């Protein structure tokens, strides 16, 4: 008999807050070793939000970092080094 992992009911029942697989974004239980949807190894490391929400945050961090670096460069060079 093939083990197909937990059912949707099991995921809802055993997970107070849904965890999400960092690879495929599917809901999984918090202490899972492997994702039931894609099979990637989790070792209990699940995301608290779907990966799409994390991507947006990452993009904002990159944008703010670039702005800070440009501002620093302008202050150090006195605004003469851009063009």
N, C-alpha and C positions, 0 to 999 in steps of 0.2 A: 504494500500500500504506500502510495506516494504522500509525503508530508507536504501539504500546500500552505503551511503557515497558519497564522491566526485568521479567524473570520473578522468581518467588519464589526460584528457584535462584540467579539473579544477585544478588539482595539478600543472600542468605546467604553467597555466595562472596566478594563484594567488600566486605562490611562486617564488620570484626572484631567490633565491638560494634554492635548495631542502633541506628540512630537512629530517632526517631519524629517524625512531622509534628506541629507545634504546633497545627494547625487540626483535623485529624481523628484524630490519634493512631495512624495506621497506620505500620507499619515502613517505613523508607526507607533508602537508603544515605547515608553521611555527607556527601558533597560534592554532593548532588543540587541542581539549580536549581529543580525543580518536584516536588511530591509525585505519585507515580505513581497514587495512589488518588483524591485530590480535585482535583489540579491546582493547588493553591495555590503561590505562589512562595516558595521556601525560601532560595535563595542560599546553600546550604550550612549554614544555621542549623537544625540538628535538635536535638531534645531527647534526653537520654541515658536518660530514663525516659518511660513513657507519661504523657500529660497528667493522668490521674486522680491519680497519685502527687504531681504538682506542686500540684494543687488542694488536697489535704489539707495540704500544707506551708503554702500560702498562708493557709488558714483558721486554722492554729495561730498564725501570725505576727500575724494580725488580732486574734485573741482575746488574746494576750499583750500586744499594744499597747494594747488597750482597758483591760485590767487595770492596766497601768502608768500610763495616763492617769488612771484613777479614783483610784489610790493617790496620785499626785502632787496631784490636786485635793483629796483629803482632808487631805494634809499641809499644803498651802498655806492652806486655809480652816480648819484645826483641826477638821474634821469637822462644822462647823456649817452648811455651805452646801448640803447635799444636799436636805433637806426643809424 
